[in-house]
Amino acid sequence: MIEWFYWLRVRAKRIVMRFMALESYCGCCGRKNHDFVVSDELWLKVMPAIRGVLCYDCFSEKASRVGLLGVWRLVELD
């Protein structure tokens, strides 16, 4: 049931993007995306063939599915 809701939310946002400006959103769950930084090497391990935008939660979930645990740290930005 929840997956259906996420799919519907992503589809609706794609339609809206065609007609007006819309903030960046996660391609998996459809939530508003907040910026986070990962290396290209790590991104390609998690998302090897798919281009797009992921929120932090979805990226973390996908990283753990491919066996990448303990790769996060909180750092102060300049």
Secondary structure, 3 states (H helix, E strand, C coil): CHHHHHHHHHHHHHHHHHHCCCCCECCCCCCECCCCCCCHHHHHHHCCCCCCCCCHHHHHHHHHHCCCCCCCCCCCCC
